[in-house]
Amino acid sequence: MRHISPLRSSAALPVEGFVRLPVVLANIPVCKSTWWIGVKSGRFPQPVKLGPRVTAWRVEDIRALIASPDTAANDKNGGQQ
């Protein structure tokens, strides 16, 4: 199985904390609508609401997704195993 290769270096991710959607999409090679479908289906990490109009993801969840060997296989099969 393949690992997801980030579009940009994972160095763009902070060591810890939260990142907003543009940073996530800069590191995960999917479009915005595919990302939200994956979040809804459970394939991608759930967001954290930091305010009424602020959604972010834990950096450790995004790093785990990038390192996950089965994510690429799920993407290739449309989430089907």
Secondary structure, 3 states (H helix, E strand, C coil): CCCCCCCCCHHHCCCCCEECHHHHHHHCCCCHHHHHHHHHHCCCCCCEEEECCEEEEEHHHHHHHHHCCCHHHHHHCCCCC
